[in-house]
Amino acid sequence: MITAKALIKLGFEPLVDFTLQNNSDGEGTFISEWLSATAQPSDADIITADTLAQAEYNSKQYQRDRAEAYPSLTEQADMAYWDRQNGTTTLDDAISAVKLQFPKG
């Protein structure tokens, strides 16, 4: 299966250098049109780039987990206001708890 992220990893841009199309049999995607003046990469190059792109995506799972776990910006603003008023560290404590729960990979 060819993925846009693999071709992007190789330095190509969708709709500028290539277009992809889904197979009707549900077996993935294929390059429907190669638009770039640069030669189309080999299947092996695309597979390697896809593997690297997937590994990079997987290595940043903690970022996606943190983004969901942090209090909303509205809640953070409210915590910051009350921390200033009361001399507390509620916001810092909440952020630290999320960072401890989801450490960098």
C-alpha positions in Angstrom: 0.0 0.0 0.0 1.3 3.4 -0.9 0.7 6.2 1.6 0.8 9.9 1.2 2.9 10.2 4.3 5.6 8.0 2.7 5.7 10.2 -0.4 5.7 13.4 1.7 8.6 11.9 3.7 10.5 11.6 0.4 9.9 15.3 -0.3 6.9 15.1 -2.6 3.7 17.0 -2.2 0.1 15.7 -2.8 -1.7 17.2 -5.8 1.6 18.8 -6.9 3.8 15.8 -7.4 1.2 12.9 -7.2 -2.3 11.8 -6.7 -3.4 8.6 -4.9 -6.5 6.5 -5.4 -8.1 3.8 -3.3 -8.3 0.3 -4.8 -11.8 -0.8 -5.3 -10.9 -4.2 -3.7 -10.0 -2.5 -0.4 -6.4 -3.5 -0.6 -5.0 0.0 -0.1 -4.0 2.9 -2.4 -1.9 3.3 -5.5 -0.4 6.2 -7.3 -3.1 7.2 -9.8 -1.0 9.9 -11.5 2.6 11.0 -11.1 2.8 14.7 -11.7 6.4 15.5 -10.6 9.2 16.2 -13.0 11.3 14.1 -10.7 11.3 10.3 -11.2 8.8 8.3 -9.3 10.4 6.6 -6.3 10.7 2.8 -6.3 8.4 0.7 -4.3 11.3 -0.2 -2.0 12.0 3.5 -1.4 8.3 4.1 -0.6 8.1 1.2 1.8 11.2 2.4 3.6 9.8 6.0 3.8 6.5 4.6 5.1 8.2 2.6 7.8 10.2 5.6 8.9 7.1 7.9 8.9 5.1 5.4 10.9 8.0 5.0 13.4 8.2 8.8 13.8 4.4 9.0 14.3 4.5 6.2 16.9 7.3 7.9 18.8 5.2 10.9 19.4 2.2 9.0 20.9 2.9 10.7 24.2 2.2 14.1 22.6 -1.2 13.0 21.4 -2.0 11.5 24.8 -0.9 14.7 26.6 -3.0 16.9 24.3 -6.1 15.0 25.3 -5.2 14.9 29.0 -4.4 18.5 29.6 -7.2 20.7 31.0 -8.8 22.9 28.3 -7.4 26.3 27.7 -10.4 27.8 29.4 -9.8 25.7 32.5 -6.0 26.6 32.4 -6.8 30.3 32.2 -9.1 30.0 35.2 -6.5 28.0 37.1 -3.9 30.6 36.3 -6.1 33.4 37.5 -6.9 31.7 40.8 -3.3 30.8 41.3 -2.3 34.4 41.0 -5.1 35.4 43.4 -4.4 32.7 46.0 -0.7 32.2 45.6 -1.3 28.6 44.6 0.2 26.3 41.9 -2.9 24.5 40.7 -2.1 25.0 37.0 1.5 23.9 37.4 0.4 20.9 39.4 -2.1 19.9 36.7 0.4 20.2 33.9 3.1 18.3 35.9 0.6 15.5 36.6 -0.1 15.1 32.8 3.6 15.2 32.0 4.3 12.5 34.6 1.4 10.3 33.4 2.6 10.6 29.8 6.4 10.9 29.8 8.4 11.6 26.6 9.0 8.3 24.7 
